[in-house]
Amino acid sequence: MTDAAVTPEFTIQRTFAAPIDRVFDAWADPVQMARWSGPEGTQVTVLSGTIESGAQLHARSDAADGGVLYTLCDYRTVDRPDHLVYDQSFADADGNIVPCPFFDAWPATLRTDIRFEAVAGGTRITLRWIPVDPTAEQAASFVAAMESMTGGWSGSFDKLDSYLAG
């Protein structure tokens, strides 16, 4: 386990040309979230659960290349329209947490902490991604992947932009 003072944190911001309630609902409504989340070409299907404080959501992601991933999210805070916090892990088809399928050393759980702020012309979100209790090796792997995370989240945000505009 790493010391909280040295646990890495990834942060990204984006402003969307939509009202704060609309942007928040795109994250906090499972049907809406499934329509835009994930990399381009990925189809997300919510298998079970809901998005509310104390609830879990189990989802399947089907990639354009035929790959399949499952995730499990534990929702810690759903405070409409300002704040959303969930712990995300890779899972199997039954909703059991499993190791990351594409990195040898990756944190078992990532905390996603999103703040929504109404600004002129729309809503700015600040998303923080923080490994939960990573080993030193997992923390180093997380840091090494930050450039890729920027690209991944930017792609998801592009999809969210299109979804909100539609």
Secondary structure, 3 states (H helix, E strand, C coil): CCCHHHCCCEEEEEEECCCHHHHHHHHHCHHHHHHHCCCCCCEEEEEEECCCCCCEEEEEEECCCCCEEEEEEEEEEEECCCEEEEEEEEECCCCCECCCCCCCCCCCCEEEEEEEEEECCEEEEEEEEEECCCCHHHHHHHHHCHHHHHHHHHHHHHHHHHHHHC
